Amino acid sequence: MKLDTAINKYFSKDNLINSICQYELYYQIGLGNVALQTIQDVEETYSKLDELNLQIDTQKVFESIQEIVFHMSNSNDFEDKFEKQLRFVALVHMLDDFIQADDELLNSKTFTDSIYEQIKNDTFFEVNMIEQFNNDYENVISKWECVITDDVSNEIKDVVSEVLNKS
């Protein structure tokens, strides 16, 4: 896919909303899973997540989509790989944020390496997480439909086009 075509497609209002929604769901569901693995208690996990208060940074999301489009749009199977790469980036972002924020985590290097391998091998996001993703999708996308307007998506697309076409 040509770069301009990919930019127009993936930074259109509907695709941008969908990508941000997916990114947030991968991030938050992954975060809950990682926190539960480290704590092993559901109630303490909720408390820890409240304490850490980790959220996606939309600027990082836009930059991630931009990087995926820039580096992968010329591949033959780009459209098939886009969501998998978006999931990978969101989960790695989540893992990095969690490790930086949780100063009580013991053996963080071993833990991080193990989780990263699962993310890299696309085995981290399991069936129960996919079910949660599907169940939460409508609520999360409705939030982003209120935030990302035609004007906002056009501004983002213009900035991305300018940046990527200079590269």
Secondary structure, 3 states (H helix, E strand, C coil): CCHHHHHHHHCCHHHHHHHHHHHHHHHHHHHHHHHHHHHCCHHHHHHHHHHHCCCCCHHHHHHHHHHHHHHHCCCCCHHHHHHHHHHHHHHHHHHHHHHHHCCCCCCHHHHHHHHHHHHHCCCCCCHHHHHHHHHHHHHHHHHHHHHCCHHHHHHHHHHHHHHHHHC
